[in-house]
Amino acid sequence: MEFKILLPTEILIETSVKKIIAEAENGYFTLLPNHIDCVTALVPGILTFFTSLTSDSDKQSIAVDGGILVKCDRQVWLSTRNAVSSKDLNSLRQTVDEEFKRLDEQQKKARCAIARLEATILRQFMALEKGV
């Protein structure tokens, strides 16, 4: 399969792979070359891919900040806001725990604040309508 990891500003990885292991909302899954075409949302975590099925030395892991994974025929694309590559699996796990999940919490707080502002604006418009 031809695998690309797309960031907003660059193509992080473009390589041939034999197997991909990733995590979606409903758990881990594996993609192999004859897997059915699919689209899935990934959660922040560790994505692992293999350039060979015969050796673990051809295994690479990347921390991804969620994203959308698309498999179409022999092409696989992952579009994500952020991804970090490292040889040390522990540092990747730490990156996911500290950085990506922290960013998700900040985004939730921002969405909540925006929802409160929108609700306030709607209440003020309704008050104006009643006053007219």
C-alpha positions as CSV (number, residue, x, y, z in Angstrom):
1,M,0.0,0.0,0.0
2,E,1.1,3.6,-0.6
3,F,0.9,5.5,2.7
4,K,0.9,9.3,3.2
5,I,0.7,11.3,6.4
6,L,-0.5,14.8,5.6
7,L,-0.1,17.7,8.0
8,P,-1.5,21.2,7.3
9,T,1.9,22.4,6.1
10,E,3.7,19.4,4.8
11,I,3.7,15.7,3.8
12,L,5.3,14.1,6.8
13,I,5.6,10.5,5.4
14,E,5.2,9.0,1.9
15,T,6.2,5.4,1.8
16,S,5.1,1.9,0.8
17,V,3.8,-0.2,3.7
18,K,2.6,-3.8,4.2
19,K,0.5,-3.2,7.4
20,I,-0.9,-0.3,9.4
21,I,-2.2,-0.4,13.0
22,A,-4.2,2.6,14.2
23,E,-6.8,3.5,16.9
24,A,-10.3,4.8,16.1
25,E,-13.1,5.7,18.5
26,N,-14.2,2.1,18.7
27,G,-10.7,0.6,19.2
28,Y,-7.6,-0.6,17.4
29,F,-7.7,-1.9,13.8
30,T,-5.3,-3.2,11.2
31,L,-5.2,-2.4,7.5
32,L,-3.7,-4.9,5.1
33,P,-3.4,-4.5,1.3
34,N,-6.6,-6.3,0.5
35,H,-8.6,-4.6,3.2
36,I,-11.9,-3.1,2.1
37,D,-11.9,0.6,1.3
38,C,-12.8,2.7,4.3
39,V,-12.8,6.1,6.0
40,T,-12.4,6.5,9.8
41,A,-11.7,9.1,12.4
42,L,-8.6,8.4,14.5
43,V,-8.2,9.4,18.2
44,P,-4.9,10.8,19.5
45,G,-2.6,7.9,19.9
46,I,0.2,5.8,18.4
47,L,0.0,4.7,14.8
48,T,2.3,1.9,13.7
49,F,3.2,0.8,10.2
50,F,5.3,-1.9,8.8
51,T,7.3,-1.7,5.5
52,S,7.8,-5.5,5.7
53,L,5.8,-8.3,7.2
54,T,8.9,-10.5,7.9
55,S,10.9,-8.2,10.3
56,D,10.0,-6.1,13.3
57,S,13.0,-3.9,12.4
58,D,10.8,-2.5,9.6
59,K,8.3,-1.3,12.2
60,Q,7.8,2.5,12.6
61,S,5.6,4.3,15.2
62,I,4.2,7.8,15.0
63,A,2.2,9.8,17.6
64,V,-0.8,11.3,15.8
65,D,-3.2,14.0,17.1
66,G,-6.3,12.2,15.8
67,G,-7.2,12.8,12.2
68,I,-9.0,11.2,9.3
69,L,-7.7,8.0,7.7
70,V,-8.8,7.1,4.2
71,K,-8.1,3.8,2.4
72,C,-8.9,3.6,-1.3
73,D,-7.6,0.7,-3.2
74,R,-3.9,0.6,-2.5
75,Q,-3.7,4.2,-1.3
76,V,-3.9,5.2,2.3
77,W,-3.9,8.8,3.5
78,L,-3.9,10.1,7.0
79,S,-4.7,13.8,7.5
80,T,-3.9,15.1,10.9
81,R,-3.2,18.4,12.6
82,N,0.0,17.2,14.3
83,A,2.2,14.1,14.2
84,V,5.6,13.3,15.9
85,S,8.0,10.5,14.8
86,S,10.4,9.0,17.2
87,K,12.4,5.7,17.7
88,D,11.5,5.7,21.4
89,L,8.0,4.4,21.9
90,N,7.8,5.7,25.5
91,S,8.5,9.3,24.4
92,L,5.7,8.9,21.8
93,R,3.3,7.8,24.5
94,Q,4.4,10.7,26.7
95,T,3.9,13.1,23.7
96,V,0.3,11.8,23.2
97,D,-0.5,12.0,26.9
98,E,1.0,15.5,27.5
99,E,0.6,17.4,24.3
100,F,-2.2,16.0,22.2
101,K,-4.7,15.3,25.0
102,R,-3.9,18.7,26.6
103,L,-4.7,20.4,23.3
104,D,-8.0,18.5,23.1
105,E,-9.0,19.8,26.5
106,Q,-8.2,23.4,25.5
107,Q,-10.3,23.0,22.4
108,K,-13.2,21.7,24.4
109,K,-13.0,24.7,26.7
110,A,-12.9,27.0,23.7
111,R,-15.9,25.4,22.1
112,C,-17.8,25.6,25.4
113,A,-17.0,29.4,25.7
114,I,-18.2,30.0,22.1
115,A,-21.4,28.1,22.8
116,R,-22.1,30.3,25.9
117,L,-21.4,33.4,23.8
118,E,-23.8,32.2,21.1
119,A,-26.5,31.4,23.7
120,T,-26.1,34.9,25.2
121,I,-26.4,36.6,21.8
122,L,-29.5,34.6,21.0
123,R,-31.1,35.5,24.4
124,Q,-30.4,39.2,23.7
125,F,-31.9,39.0,20.2
126,M,-35.0,37.4,21.7
127,A,-35.2,40.1,24.4
128,L,-35.0,42.8,21.6
129,E,-37.8,41.1,19.6
130,K,-40.1,41.1,22.7
131,G,-39.3,44.7,23.4
132,V,-40.2,45.9,19.9
